[in-house]
Amino acid sequence: QVQLVESGGGLVQPGGSLRLSCAASGSFFSINSMGWYRQAPGKERVLVAPVAGRFTISRDYAKNTVYLQMNSLEPEDAAVYYCNAKISLRWGQGSVNVWGQGTQVTVSS
């Protein structure tokens, strides 16, 4: 069983920073991609894309971990942030889509 565990969410003031982490664990052959999505109340879940100076996504391949560094946060960035990974469980098999449990980011003064 493959699991994605997220951490790093919380409450931050406008203009502040947060760093989210997502680590994959369990038995699998390879991680084909990892990334982040977010879902605000009443809205669809959307992909979080890199934004120069604000959102940076990085990977630690040795640790099977993906990070989301968020700077200059705005109230509009408040959402539940979900980690996503496309993982091959065995050699020669296609990817399965795996989601983390989500971590809440609140931006408020």
N, C-alpha and C positions, 0 to 999 in steps of 0.2 A: 504494500500500500504506500502510495506517495502522498506526502503532506507538505503544504507550504505554510510556514509560520511567519507571520508579520509582526513587526514591533516598531515602536517609535512615534506612534500617533499621540495626539494630546491637544491641549489648549495652548494657543500662541497668540500674541498680540499682532495686530496689523504691522507689517514690515519685518516681522520676525522670521525665524528659520526653523525648519524641522528636517530631520533625516529619517526616512523610513527604511527598514530592512526587511528582507524576505528571504528565508532560507528553506531550501528544499531538502527533505529527508525521506528515507525509505529505500526501497529496492527499485532501481531502474537502470536502463542501459545508458541513456544520454538525455541531456536537456537541450532541446533544439532552440528554444528561445525563452526569454523571461522578460516581463514588462509590467507596467502598472496601468490600472484603470481607476476611474473614480466615479462615484455616483452621489449626486446631491439629492436632497429630498424632493420627490416628485419629478425627478428627471431620469433619463436613461443613463446607463453605465457607458462611459466614454473612455477612449484611450487617452492616457496622459503622454503627451509628446514633449520632447525636450524643448525648452524655451531659453534662449541665451540670457544668462544672467539671473534666471529664476529657477528653472527645473533642469536638473542634471540627473541622468540615469547612468549607472555604472554597474559592472558585473565583477564579482570575484569568482572566477571559474573553479578555483581550487576548493572554495567553500560552498559552491552551489548556491550562491547568494546574489541577489540583485538589490541595489540601493536606489533610493529616490531622494536626492538632496533638493529641498525646496527653500528658496530664499525670497525675500520681499513678499511675503505672503499677504494676500488680500482676503477680505471677507468672502469674496466670490470663490475662493479656493476651498472653502469649507465643504467637506464631503466625507463619505466613507471611501477609503482608498483600498483597492484590491490588487493583490499580486496575481499575476497569471503566468503560467508556464506551459509550454508544449513539450511533452516528454515522451520519449520512446521507452517503453517498458522493457522491451527485449530487442536484440539485434534483428534487423530486417523488418521490424514492425513499424507501422505509421505512428504518428504522434497522438497522444491523448491530451485533452485540454484540462488543466488542473487550476483550481482557484484557491486562493487563501481565504481566510475567514473574514477579512476586512479589518481595517483599523480606522478609527474616527479621527479626523482632523477638524478642529474647531478654531476659527480665526475671529477673535473678538477682543475688544478692549474692556 
